[in-house]
């Protein structure tokens, strides 16, 4: 892992606030690996031997049903982690994980991670702070689902993925738009309507790329109050 990888890891909610030395202690022996599209990382019911950090690409966590379809519980991209809950309790994965676009991930082995926390109790306290911030973020996500329109949630999602904070930008999305819809708490047809509404905010789509004319404008739209957004006809 290079310095850019460490910057991505440091912005995950799980490692937020840790310095490089502390992170490297917790990541002892972990390396980044490339995984091709459709690769299964783990199956439901397997021993939780690792949790994962996404450096590039997209991963879905899901549970297959007897009818042959699947329930998607989460979609993760660069700067996010998954599988850590099962790792902390030393149990089994409650769902399966599959790479949905060519991705680069770090698998952090559960035993090594827990050993490092046992050897360095100060790191455990830092992790408690990071997990508390993660819980606060989840509460904010629930609030956004309740108070923001589908177009506003999509705007905030695009802002979170953009490589820049100002000016124009190109945002890469996974080809399967149903995964994005699930992540944003809406149906696929609602996602299509949300993209249409964002055209008035300088958004155009080209395959799996979204072209943003003005990042600040898009961010302001996503942060508008719900009443103002309704009055604007969205």
Buried (B, 14 or more C-beta within 10 A) or exposed (E): BEEEBBEBBBEBBBBBEBEEEBBBBBBEEBEBEEBEBEBEBBEBEBEBBBBBBBBBBBBBBBEEEEEEEBEBBBBBBBBBBBBBEBBBEEEBBBBBBBBBBBBBBBBBBBEBBBEBBEEBEEBBEBBEEBBEBBEEEEEEBEEBEEEBBBBBBBBBBBBEBBEEEEEEBEBBBBEBBBBBBBBBBBEEEBBBBBBEBBEEBBBEBEEEEBEBEBBEBBBEBBEBEEEEBEEEEB
